[in-house]
Amino acid sequence: MSLSESDQQLIWHPYTQMKDALPNIPIVRGEGVYLFDEQGRKYIDAVSSWWVNIHGHAHPHIAEKVSEQLKTLEHVIFAGFTHEPAVRLAERLLPLLPGEQAKVFYSDNGSTAVEVALKMCLQYWANTSKQVRTKIIAFKGAYHGDTFGAMSVSARSIFTNPFNALLFDVEFIDLPNEQNIEQLKAKINYLSNEVACFIFEPLVLGAGGMLMYEAKYLDELIAACQKHQILTIADEVMTGFGRTGQYFATEELQHRPDIFCLSKGLTGGTMPLGVTTCNQKIFDAFLSDDQLKTLYHGHSFTANPVACASALASMDILLSKETLPNIQRIRSRHEAFAAQLEGHPKLRAVRQKGTILVMEWETGSDTSYLNGLRNRLYLYFLDKGIILRPLGNIIYILPPYIISDADLEYIYQTITEALAEI
Ligand SMILES: *Cc1c(COP(=O)(O)O)cnc(C)c1O
């Protein structure tokens, strides 16, 4: 039996209707921006394998560091014990984040990083205040992950439908713009001391459709929150580590969030690892002779040394002198292509931020057509050796930073052809 047939018999894939799923393509090898299947077909990974792979596949430096770590210490319980990769990663990560981040809490992925952030905020209020705050503010269209807390602060959508009754209530607010900013600030003022925290994806809402908004309005929202001691959580799981043009999207802000959630690009897409960082104020709220004020949260693989080693190796590459110029190069190529597409009759919108380029296809109003369009686009690009994963009628490019100009050109040209043909 072929790998793909065995897979079909045994495996349940994520975000996949298994009834009519096409056979999954076995990938046997990765190198740089390319993935190779069993037949030796080459694909450009234009979505960085679900947004995680920032330096290319099977990166030799990361491979070497991970392999060294594997031969030294593969794992150790992280309560009562520590190890060098976890400590070194915290030492390097905290000063890189905007503001004064003081502590790192490790977990496994983006959703767990969000769960930890939410628990930190809710328990902060339980630990420090007689008047307990339980409300959370989040953006309409947000995506913060697939576990229950993360789903609760995410948009109610086809992803969450079967669970909506069990998700906790959240105050969802519109993305800020020039027209509504005063109204949004008024809402924050009105809710004021009922609110524990505000969680947001800075500047770009990923899975919600790669929606973008301006830093200056986010700054105003954070300022409004800070006026009422509402804690703020920057979910940089997707935007972190260079994706939006600087190391972190929040670098564009004047005001500093209390908490950061990181994952995806953290290990260069090599190992699962999540990080929640916080400032001293949050951490101090858990220091007590009262055992009940402890943050009782942890995962079996908390701060796995191999994952931390791959994050350190990824950080070496991120901070090397090639990476930011590469990001700038992709940004200016994207900008030029976006300018070319401006006003295209088949596109409803073109958006661009850093290394992310987004094209929203015109669909008319028929949503069943929309589903058909998604698959047609997906297969069209796959057939041309490009992995793009449209979010409905929205296609986006979010490549590893080492993608060559020639490969970018090939993707742009294929998009131009798709616009003519589909
Ligand atoms: C992907 C994502 C998450 C969830 O991360 P997982 O590792 O998939 O659980 C959370 N927040 C944002 C902004 C994301 O893009």
The ligand as a Gaussian input file, in Angstrom:
#p B3LYP/6-31G(d) Opt

LIG

0 1
 C       -1.768000      29.896000      14.873000
 C       -2.142000      30.895000      15.887000
 C       -2.451000      30.521000      17.207000
 C       -2.511000      29.087000      17.628000
 O       -1.271000      28.469000      17.539000
 P       -1.191000      26.864000      17.441000
 O        0.246000      26.559000      17.588000
 O       -1.743000      26.507000      16.099000
 O       -2.026000      26.314000      18.557000
 C       -2.713000      31.515000      18.117000
 N       -2.693000      32.814000      17.763000
 C       -2.416000      33.209000      16.516000
 C       -2.369000      34.664000      16.192000
 C       -2.141000      32.269000      15.526000
 O       -1.883000      32.668000      14.276000

